[in-house]
Amino acid sequence: MKPMHRRSKASSRATPDFSLEAGLLERGYLRVAGVDEAGRGPLAGPVTAAAVRLDPLDYPDGLNDSKKLSAKSRKDLFEKIISCSSYSISHVPVEEIDSTDILRAALEAMRRSLANLSPPPDYALVDGNRVPINLQCPAEAVVKGDGCSLSIAAASILAKVSRDRIMAAYDAQYPEYGWISNAGYGTKSHIEALRKFGPTPIHRKSFAPVRALVEARSERAEI
């Protein structure tokens, strides 16, 4: 079966709900998964995606777009989600990001998360305006989906917390860059550390600020 790709727009709901999932369940789709990614913007570290299939009768209260939640709320909800849901978390490393581009890497991370979900979904709600290629089920892109779909919101929490934990671990290796607080994003202090200490193996060399620094250091070395 060729996957069906549709695109939906988020509604003006204040918080996500289960209406998209409920509509699909009524149409006969029994295993509806939401998928989202975290880490497209940082200058360092992987891009991470999660796929989540919530139990329609048993899911945590308080699910929302991860960006609207405190770090403590995300951590608490992370534990609740993994205790009562089917989920999968995938990472695309820096080397793969640099060999393709960040959009393709993010879509690939989402594809892997859906592919690794067990039991496999029979429909996927994908945050954003694009659907990964080579999915094994019908899917639709939902613009700002983490603000309207509970399944996508749950996926956004798993992806964000998982990636933040990876960056915190890297921070122990490279404390100069402040990754435990900036998660690899290009903050002023991160850029200053890059200029002072240079890029690490987990910096994204294809990203303009890092690439420019690498090229400048190479030019100085040739003089």
N, C-alpha and C positions, 0 to 999 in steps of 0.2 A: 504494500500500500504506500503510495506517495504521500508524505506528510502534507497536511493542509496548513498553510500559514495565513493567519489573519492579523490585522492590526486593530487594536481597540484603544480608545482614549479613556483616561481615568475620569471619574465623575468628580463633582465638587464636594464629596463627602469629607467631613472633618477628620474622620479616622477610617481605617480600612475595615471592611466587613467580609462576609462570606457569600455575597450575592453572586459574584462571577462563578465561584466554585459550585454553588447551589444550582445555578442555571445549567451548568455542564452535567452535574449529577442527574438532573431531570431529563437531560437528553441521552442518558445512558452511559456516560463516561464515569467509570467507577473509581479510577485512580488518577485524580487530578493533582498535578504538582505545580508549585510555584518555584521560579528560579530567579536569582539575582546575583550580582557580582559586587565586589568591593575592591578598590585599589587601581582604578584606571588612571587617576591623576598623579599619584606619587612619583618621585624621582628614583625611588629605590624599592626593591622587594617585588614579590610576585603579585599577580592579579589572582584573586580568589573568588570562587563562585560556590553557591550552595543551592541545592534543590530540596524542597520539602513537600511532603504530602501529609497534610493534617488529617486527623480523625475528625470527621464532621461533628461528632458528639463529645469530643474530649480534646480541647486545645486550650492553651493558656490564655488568661485574660491579659489585656494590656499590650497585645501585639500592635506594632506600629512601625513605620519607616524608621530604620535604625538611626538615621541622622536626627530624628526628633526625640530620641531617648538618651538618658544619661548613661554613662559607662556602667554604673551599678545596675541600672535597669536592664541594659543589654546583657550583662553577665548573668543576672538572675533568670532572664527569659531564655537565654541560651540553654541553661541546664534544664529548664522546663520543656523546651521544644524537643531536645534530644531524648528526653525520657518518655515522650508520648507520641512521637511522630516517626514516620519513615523519612530519612534524610541522607544526603550525600554531599560531601564537601571536596572540592577539587582546586588545585593550584596550577597556574602556568608560570614557570620560573622566568627570571630575568633574561636568560639566554634565548628563550623562545620568543619573548616579547621583542627583543632586539632583532631577531631574525625575521620577524614578520612586521607587525605593528600592534599597537595596544588594543585597537578595536577588534581585530581578528583574534588576538590573544584572549580578550574578555569573552568573546562569543565562544571560543574553543573551551574555555573554563566552564562556561554554562553547559555546553554540549556534554562535556565529560561528566559533570555532576548529574545530568539527567540520565546519561548512559549507565552510570554506576548506581542509580537508585534501585533498590530492591524492596518489593516487587516493582517491575518497570511501570512507569506511568502510561496511561492511555491518552492523556492530554496534558499539555504544558502551557502554563501562563508565564510569559517571559517579560521581565521588566525592561522597558525601553521601547525603541521603535524598530528594532530588528530582531529576527529570529535566527538562531544558529542553523547552519546547514547540516545535512545528514542526520537529522533527528529521526528516531524510530517511531514517533507518534505525531499526531496533529498538534499544532501549537499556534499560539497567537501572541503577538507583541502587545504589551499594555503600557502605554506611555504613563509615566509616574505611577506604575503599578504598585510600588511599595506603599503608596498612600491610599490605595483602594482595595487591594486584595490581601486578605489575611495570610494566604499561602506565600505570596511574594514578600510580604512584610517579614514573615518568619524566616524566609531564605535570606533576606537582607541582614537580619540579626546574626544568623550563623556565619555568613560570609564576613561581616565586619569584625565580629569577635575573634574568629579564627585567624584572620589576617593580622589583627592587632597583636595577637599573641605571638605570631611569627616575628613581627617587627620588634616586639619586646625582647625576644630571645636574641635577635641580631644586635639589639642595643647593648647587650652584655659583651658582645665581641667588639663593637665599634661605638663606644659610649660618646665619642666626640660629636656625633651627628644628632643626638637627641631624639632617636626614633621611638623611644618609649612614650614620648609626648606628642611628636608630630607624625608618627606612623609612616615616615618617608616622604611626606608632602614637602613642597618647596618653601618652607618658612624662611624668614630672614636669617635665623640662626643656623638653619640647615645649609643655606647657600653660603654663608660665611664659613662654615666648617668645610664645605666642599672646596672653597678657594684656598683655605689654609692647609688642609690635609690631603686634598685630591679625592678622586672617586674610589670606592671600594668595589670588590667583585660583585656586590649585589646592587650597585647603581645601574640604572637603565641608560646605557651609552647612546641609545638612539633618541633620547629626550633632549631637546634643544639646550637647556642650561648645562646638562652634563656633557653633551657632545661638544659644546663651545669650549668648555673648560679643558676637556681632553685634547682638543685641537690646539688650544693656546699653549698648554704644557708641552705638547709635542713640538710646536714651533720653537719654543724657547730652548728645548733640548737640542735642536738641530743647529742653533746659532753657535 
